[in-house]
Amino acid sequence: MLRIVEETCADIPARERLLDEAFGHDRHLKTCERLREGRLPAQGLALVARDGGRVVGTLRFWHVATGDGRPCLMLGPLAVAESHRSLGLGGKLMRRGLNLAGVLGHKAVLLVGDEPYYRRFGFS
């Protein structure tokens, strides 16, 4: 059974393997990784999708500030296991994460990503 839940410490090794699979072992060289380095994800906004006991998706949000100092969230990374791609799981993670961010009072979310994919969630 597929469930989207808050990430636990026990999920970290599986999440890291999933991110390596999705983005490659050099993913730590990306600019967004520099912004996340040394930070914890925003409370309540680190999600995993589990199929049975297996982590098959991940989405996290991080506290950042705009150039003029306004607080916002940075989204990412979003990744889905190859075995579960094209099933709508990425969209489910996005909708759940964005809804939770709103419920928690966050007003803005930034991301660096594939604009055609993220457009359907209101990003440009």
N, C-alpha and C positions, 0 to 999 in steps of 0.2 A: 504494500500500500504506500502510495506517495504522500508525504507530508512535508510542509514547510514550517520550520520551527526555528527558534532562536539558537544560534550556534553555542556549543559548549566547548570547554577546553579539550575534551576527548575528541572533538571533531577536527582539531587543528591539523594533525598529520594527514588525514584524508583530504581536507581542504587544500593543503599545500600540494599534494600529488595531483589533485584535480586542476589546480591553477597551472602547474608545470605542464600537464597534458594539453591544456587549452592554449597557453600562451608561450610555452617553451621555457627552458631552463634559464634563458637570459632575460626573462621578464622583469627581473630586479633592476635592470638598467634603464627602464622606462621612466620618464619624467614624473608620472603620477606616483610611481613607487617612491620617489624621493620625497614627495609631499606626505606620504603615509608613514614614512620611516620614523621609528621611535614613538609612534602614537598608538593609542588603542582606538578601535572603532567606536562610533557613537553608541552609547548605551541603548540596548534594545534594538539596534539596527545592524546586527550581524546575523544573517540568516543562512540556513542550509536547507536544502531539499534532501529528504531521505526516502529511498525506496527500500523498504524493509529496514535493515540496519546500515545500508550503504549510503554514503554521501554522494549525491549525483548532481548537486547544484549548490552554488554559493553566491551571495550578494552581501556587500558591506557598504556602509556609509561612514564618512569621517567628518569631524568638525574641522572646518577651515574658515578663512575670512576673505572677503573680497579685497581688492586693492585699496578701497577706502575704509576698510575695517569692519564692514558689516558681516555678521556671522551667517554662515550657510553650511550646507553639507556638500561633500564631494562623494559622488557615487562611484563605486567600483572596488574591486573588479566584480563583474558578473560573469559567471562561467557555468556551463552545463556539460556533464559527461557526454562523450561521443555517443554512448548507448542511449541517451535520452534527448538528443537534439532533434529538432523538428517536431516535437510533441507539444510545444507551447509552454514548456517549463520556464524558459527564460522570461517570457511575458508574465507568467504567474508570479515569479520572484519579483519582477519589477513592480507590478501592481501592488503586491503585498508590501514591499519595502516603501514605496512612495506613499501608500495609505498610512502605514505606521509612522512615517516621518511627519506627515500632516497631523495625525492624532497627537503626536508628541510635541506639536507646536512649531516645528521647523517651517520656515517660510520660503526657502530657496534651496535648490539642488543644482550643483554644477557637475559636469562630466566631460571627459575627453573620450570620444568613441565614434562609432559608425553612425553618422547622422541619419541615413535612411532607416536604420533599425530603430534608433531611439526616437525618431520623429513621432511615431505612433503613440508614444507616452507623453508627448507635449514638449519635447526638447527640440531646439533648433541650433 
